[in-house]
Amino acid sequence: MRKLLPEYLTKFVFYSFVLLFAFASQAKRPELHLLVKDHLFYPATVTIPANTKIKLVITNRDNTIEEFDSFSLNREKVLFPHQTAIIFIGPLSSGEYKFFGEYHPHSAKGKIVVVQSLADKHVLKEGAYVN
């Protein structure tokens, strides 16, 4: 039986499709945007759906360094002044997950509330959850 394409070309096409689908699925991941300003997180409380992996995008608008820290999420990330950082969280079960700024723990704090059903879509938009 005669081959239609050389083996190297077949592998190239296969891996190209794998990468294409990997990037396409990554692009659809829900995002949650947080802002650090005046040593506070905005919004301080957000609601996300359970069992969903979320891309957490945090922008530090302060002139000083901060560190996103969460024991319940098992995440920490240094936030440099006027920079944006990305952290992936989840999938999470229902509950509350607290976070804080390590350098300003008394003011920079917040929580992520994970719920089973998000029937009220406007709550998501007000809580900075973007699909």
Contacts in CASP RR format, 6 or more apart in sequence:
PFRMAT RR
TARGET T0000
AUTHOR 0000-0000-0000
METHOD contacts of the structure
MODEL  1
MRKLLPEYLTKFVFYSFVLLFAFASQAKRPELHLLVKDHLFYPATVTIPA
NTKIKLVITNRDNTIEEFDSFSLNREKVLFPHQTAIIFIGPLSSGEYKFF
GEYHPHSAKGKIVVVQSLADKHVLKEGAYVN
5 13 0 8 1.000
29 53 0 8 1.000
29 54 0 8 1.000
29 55 0 8 1.000
30 48 0 8 1.000
30 49 0 8 1.000
30 52 0 8 1.000
30 53 0 8 1.000
30 54 0 8 1.000
30 55 0 8 1.000
30 129 0 8 1.000
30 130 0 8 1.000
30 131 0 8 1.000
31 54 0 8 1.000
31 55 0 8 1.000
31 56 0 8 1.000
31 57 0 8 1.000
31 129 0 8 1.000
31 130 0 8 1.000
31 131 0 8 1.000
32 46 0 8 1.000
32 48 0 8 1.000
32 54 0 8 1.000
32 55 0 8 1.000
32 56 0 8 1.000
32 57 0 8 1.000
32 112 0 8 1.000
32 128 0 8 1.000
32 129 0 8 1.000
32 130 0 8 1.000
33 57 0 8 1.000
33 58 0 8 1.000
33 59 0 8 1.000
33 128 0 8 1.000
33 130 0 8 1.000
34 41 0 8 1.000
34 42 0 8 1.000
34 43 0 8 1.000
34 46 0 8 1.000
34 56 0 8 1.000
34 57 0 8 1.000
34 58 0 8 1.000
34 59 0 8 1.000
34 128 0 8 1.000
35 41 0 8 1.000
35 42 0 8 1.000
35 58 0 8 1.000
35 59 0 8 1.000
35 61 0 8 1.000
36 42 0 8 1.000
36 58 0 8 1.000
36 59 0 8 1.000
36 60 0 8 1.000
36 61 0 8 1.000
36 62 0 8 1.000
36 66 0 8 1.000
36 79 0 8 1.000
36 108 0 8 1.000
37 61 0 8 1.000
37 62 0 8 1.000
38 62 0 8 1.000
39 62 0 8 1.000
39 64 0 8 1.000
39 66 0 8 1.000
39 104 0 8 1.000
39 107 0 8 1.000
39 108 0 8 1.000
40 107 0 8 1.000
40 108 0 8 1.000
41 99 0 8 1.000
41 101 0 8 1.000
41 108 0 8 1.000
41 109 0 8 1.000
41 110 0 8 1.000
43 126 0 8 1.000
43 127 0 8 1.000
43 128 0 8 1.000
44 109 0 8 1.000
44 110 0 8 1.000
44 111 0 8 1.000
45 110 0 8 1.000
45 111 0 8 1.000
45 112 0 8 1.000
45 113 0 8 1.000
45 127 0 8 1.000
46 111 0 8 1.000
46 112 0 8 1.000
46 113 0 8 1.000
46 127 0 8 1.000
46 128 0 8 1.000
46 129 0 8 1.000
47 112 0 8 1.000
47 113 0 8 1.000
47 114 0 8 1.000
47 115 0 8 1.000
47 118 0 8 1.000
47 123 0 8 1.000
47 124 0 8 1.000
47 127 0 8 1.000
47 129 0 8 1.000
48 54 0 8 1.000
48 92 0 8 1.000
48 112 0 8 1.000
48 113 0 8 1.000
48 114 0 8 1.000
48 115 0 8 1.000
48 118 0 8 1.000
48 129 0 8 1.000
49 114 0 8 1.000
49 115 0 8 1.000
49 116 0 8 1.000
49 117 0 8 1.000
49 118 0 8 1.000
50 91 0 8 1.000
50 92 0 8 1.000
50 93 0 8 1.000
50 94 0 8 1.000
50 114 0 8 1.000
50 115 0 8 1.000
50 116 0 8 1.000
51 91 0 8 1.000
51 92 0 8 1.000
51 93 0 8 1.000
52 90 0 8 1.000
52 91 0 8 1.000
52 92 0 8 1.000
53 88 0 8 1.000
53 89 0 8 1.000
53 90 0 8 1.000
53 91 0 8 1.000
54 88 0 8 1.000
54 89 0 8 1.000
54 90 0 8 1.000
55 86 0 8 1.000
55 88 0 8 1.000
56 86 0 8 1.000
56 87 0 8 1.000
56 88 0 8 1.000
56 89 0 8 1.000
57 84 0 8 1.000
57 85 0 8 1.000
57 86 0 8 1.000
58 68 0 8 1.000
58 77 0 8 1.000
58 79 0 8 1.000
58 84 0 8 1.000
58 85 0 8 1.000
58 86 0 8 1.000
58 87 0 8 1.000
59 83 0 8 1.000
59 84 0 8 1.000
60 66 0 8 1.000
60 79 0 8 1.000
60 80 0 8 1.000
60 81 0 8 1.000
60 82 0 8 1.000
60 83 0 8 1.000
60 84 0 8 1.000
60 85 0 8 1.000
61 82 0 8 1.000
62 81 0 8 1.000
63 81 0 8 1.000
63 82 0 8 1.000
64 81 0 8 1.000
64 103 0 8 1.000
65 78 0 8 1.000
65 79 0 8 1.000
65 80 0 8 1.000
65 81 0 8 1.000
65 103 0 8 1.000
66 78 0 8 1.000
66 79 0 8 1.000
66 101 0 8 1.000
66 102 0 8 1.000
66 103 0 8 1.000
66 104 0 8 1.000
66 108 0 8 1.000
67 76 0 8 1.000
67 77 0 8 1.000
67 78 0 8 1.000
67 79 0 8 1.000
67 101 0 8 1.000
67 102 0 8 1.000
67 103 0 8 1.000
68 75 0 8 1.000
68 76 0 8 1.000
68 77 0 8 1.000
68 79 0 8 1.000
68 85 0 8 1.000
68 87 0 8 1.000
68 99 0 8 1.000
68 101 0 8 1.000
69 75 0 8 1.000
69 76 0 8 1.000
69 99 0 8 1.000
69 100 0 8 1.000
69 101 0 8 1.000
69 102 0 8 1.000
70 76 0 8 1.000
70 97 0 8 1.000
70 98 0 8 1.000
70 99 0 8 1.000
70 100 0 8 1.000
71 98 0 8 1.000
72 96 0 8 1.000
72 97 0 8 1.000
72 98 0 8 1.000
72 99 0 8 1.000
73 89 0 8 1.000
73 92 0 8 1.000
73 97 0 8 1.000
73 99 0 8 1.000
73 112 0 8 1.000
75 87 0 8 1.000
75 89 0 8 1.000
75 99 0 8 1.000
76 102 0 8 1.000
77 85 0 8 1.000
77 87 0 8 1.000
78 85 0 8 1.000
79 85 0 8 1.000
89 97 0 8 1.000
89 112 0 8 1.000
92 112 0 8 1.000
92 114 0 8 1.000
93 114 0 8 1.000
94 114 0 8 1.000
94 115 0 8 1.000
94 116 0 8 1.000
95 113 0 8 1.000
95 114 0 8 1.000
95 115 0 8 1.000
96 111 0 8 1.000
96 112 0 8 1.000
96 113 0 8 1.000
96 114 0 8 1.000
97 111 0 8 1.000
97 112 0 8 1.000
97 113 0 8 1.000
97 114 0 8 1.000
98 109 0 8 1.000
98 110 0 8 1.000
98 111 0 8 1.000
99 109 0 8 1.000
99 110 0 8 1.000
99 111 0 8 1.000
99 112 0 8 1.000
100 108 0 8 1.000
100 109 0 8 1.000
100 110 0 8 1.000
101 108 0 8 1.000
101 109 0 8 1.000
118 124 0 8 1.000
124 130 0 8 1.000
124 131 0 8 1.000
END
